[in-house]
Amino acid sequence: MIDPKDRPSVADMPVRRLGVDDLRDCLLLAIDRKWLPEEAKWRLLFEVGEVYGIDDPEGGLAGTVVLSRYGPRLGAVSMVLVATRYGRMGLGGRLMRHLIRQAGDATLFLTATEYGRGLYEKLGFTAVGTVVTHIGQLRPEPEDFKQDGVRPARETDLEAIGRLDLRASGAPRAEVIRRLPRFAERTRVAERAGEVTGFGAAWRNVDNVVVGPVIAASTAMARALIAELTADLHGPVRLDVDTRHRALAEWVSSRGAVPAFSTTLMTYGGDLPGDRARLYTPVMQALG
């Protein structure tokens, strides 16, 4: 084991692009920070994003960060992790500055815990909202299923789903949408007069089922999609709901998924594009 005083300075530790062969070390780093080893999530991020890291001279990884690009103008930042033994040594800032340089002129966004918010503010990120994470055994009631036209998604719906996602997110996310049917446990669409007007997905994480994304024209449609996605599911569900969607948050809480914690939505370099009022839950906080 290297004596702490003999470790290289943060400035001398190069950042490199990681590959899926580094997945095991990413999971071990997450465990070191008391995060869950979310293998499916990490695999998706490797497929759609750019995973950067700093190698630990003692083995494994000293830190990671992920940039998921949505065209040239928007990028999601996630998985900002620094090994416990390198805490408060500036490694997180070094990784984030590297990512910002890689992103160029793109607007960036992330969801920050209270622990990380100070770093992002120093780098120029601005708080633009609050996201409340609800967790619990969701139990929809009969009236929640009364929205007409909610059905399982088909492969032929992908083009329409992509258009709805583009309108809501304001940026092309074709790589994410194309993988959604394979990644998710369930996908549903809302259809009216033969036109797909909303969609949602639910995917199984380590200790719960994440409901997201949910993109809908109204809160009633969002409720119906969520009810169909979670009906008869085994285990607790998680929904990340922006506080702008107060009515949905109240409904989710009344059905058993109660607020667990909150994070701050932050941006860098501009405002978030798209019709965000239609985005009721993200794919995951790491992707928006």
Secondary structure by P-SEA (a helix, b strand, c coil): ccccccccccccbbbbbbcccaaaaaaaaaaaaccccaaaaaaaaaacbbbbbbbbcccccccbbbbbbccccbbbbccccccccccccaaaaaaaaaaaaaaccbbbbbbbccccaaaaaaacccccbbbbbbbcccccccccccccccccccccaaaaaaaaaaaaacccaaaaaaaccccccbbbbbbcccccccccccccccccccccccccccaaaaaaaaaaaccccccbbbbbccccaaaaaaaaaaacccccbbbbbbbccccccccccccccccccccc
